[in-house]
Amino acid sequence: MQEWLEIAKLIKWIADWANKRKDADLQEKMVSLNSLVLNIQTRMVELTNDKAVLADKLSEFGKMIYSPPFYYESNDENQEHPCCRNCWESKKAVIHLNGPENTVGGVRLVYHCPICLARHLIGGDEPPQMFVRH
């Protein structure tokens, strides 16, 4: 922010100089320049605020809990909304699974990923399985 103070001082000095010289064209350009600098300053404040909001979201985003066979967001205390293991491990994408649905025969449950189309099978006598389309 120190640079902006220096720029503002320089603009003021040039504007004062233009006023002393009675140069109307230069004065008009200085008013336009000052307006542009104020717009940039305003946008920088907005971007700084946006950055803080995104940093907060990113800090929450990175908090995933692995409870086999699924990942859960840290704020999903009851682990009711499983996330796709394939999407998280390959792209760090938090994608909630659809399901569960009963498989044919009704012994196992299947969850579907709407993004990578992986199928996650759980339950029954077999260990959990994940099938990914390539």
C-alpha positions in Angstrom: 0.0 0.0 0.0 3.0 2.3 0.4 3.3 2.5 -3.4 -0.3 3.9 -3.6 0.6 6.7 -1.2 3.7 7.6 -3.3 1.5 7.6 -6.4 -1.1 9.8 -4.7 1.6 12.3 -3.6 3.1 12.4 -7.1 -0.4 13.0 -8.7 -1.0 15.8 -6.2 2.4 17.4 -6.9 1.7 17.2 -10.7 -1.8 18.6 -10.2 -0.4 21.5 -8.1 2.2 22.2 -10.7 -0.4 22.2 -13.5 -2.6 24.6 -11.5 0.4 27.0 -11.1 1.1 26.9 -14.8 -2.6 27.4 -15.6 -2.5 24.4 -18.0 -6.2 23.4 -18.4 -5.4 20.4 -20.6 -3.0 19.0 -18.1 -5.4 19.7 -15.2 -8.1 17.8 -17.0 -5.8 14.9 -17.6 -4.8 14.9 -13.9 -8.4 14.7 -12.8 -8.9 11.7 -15.1 -5.7 10.1 -13.8 -6.8 10.7 -10.2 -10.1 9.1 -10.9 -8.5 6.0 -12.5 -6.1 5.7 -9.5 -9.1 5.9 -7.1 -10.9 3.2 -9.1 -7.8 1.0 -8.9 -7.5 1.5 -5.2 -11.2 0.6 -4.7 -10.7 -2.6 -6.8 -7.6 -3.5 -4.8 -9.6 -3.2 -1.5 -12.3 -5.4 -3.0 -9.7 -8.0 -4.2 -8.1 -8.0 -0.8 -11.4 -8.7 0.8 -12.2 -11.4 -1.8 -8.8 -13.0 -1.1 -9.5 -13.2 2.6 -12.9 -14.9 2.0 -11.3 -17.4 -0.4 -8.5 -18.1 2.0 -11.1 -18.9 4.7 -13.0 -21.2 2.2 -9.7 -22.9 1.2 -8.7 -23.6 4.8 -12.0 -25.4 5.3 -11.8 -27.1 1.9 -8.6 -28.9 2.8 -10.1 -30.5 5.9 -11.3 -33.9 4.8 -11.6 -36.9 7.0 -11.0 -40.4 5.6 -13.3 -43.0 7.2 -13.1 -46.0 5.0 -14.3 -46.4 2.4 -15.2 -42.7 2.0 -14.0 -39.2 2.6 -16.1 -36.8 4.5 -15.9 -33.0 4.9 -14.7 -32.1 8.4 -18.0 -30.3 9.2 -20.0 -33.5 8.3 -20.0 -34.6 11.9 -22.4 -37.5 11.5 -20.7 -38.6 8.2 -24.0 -38.5 6.3 -22.7 -37.1 3.0 -19.8 -39.2 1.7 -17.5 -37.7 -0.9 -16.0 -39.5 -3.9 -12.6 -41.0 -3.1 -11.5 -41.0 -6.7 -12.3 -37.3 -7.2 -10.6 -36.3 -4.0 -7.5 -38.4 -4.4 -7.0 -37.5 -8.1 -8.1 -33.9 -8.3 -8.7 -32.7 -4.7 -12.3 -32.2 -5.8 -15.0 -32.4 -3.1 -17.8 -34.2 -4.8 -20.7 -35.6 -2.8 -21.9 -39.1 -3.9 -25.4 -39.9 -5.0 -27.1 -42.8 -3.2 -27.1 -45.2 -1.6 -29.1 -47.6 -3.8 -29.5 -51.3 -3.4 -27.6 -53.5 -5.8 -29.3 -56.3 -7.7 -30.0 -58.9 -5.0 -30.1 -56.2 -2.4 -27.0 -57.4 -0.5 -24.8 -54.4 -1.1 -25.3 -50.6 -1.4 -23.9 -48.6 -4.2 -23.0 -44.9 -4.3 -22.5 -43.0 -7.6 -20.2 -40.1 -8.3 -21.9 -37.6 -10.6 -18.6 -36.3 -11.9 -16.2 -39.2 -12.5 -19.0 -41.8 -12.6 -17.2 -44.0 -10.1 -19.4 -46.6 -8.3 -18.6 -47.3 -4.7 -20.0 -50.6 -3.4 -20.3 -51.3 0.4 -21.9 -53.9 2.6 -22.4 -57.6 2.4 -19.6 -60.1 3.0 -17.1 -58.5 0.6 -14.8 -55.5 1.3 -15.7 -52.1 -0.1 -15.0 -51.7 -3.8 -14.7 -48.7 -6.1 -15.1 -49.0 -9.9 -13.9 -46.1 -12.0 -14.8 -45.7 -15.7 -11.8 -44.8 -17.9 
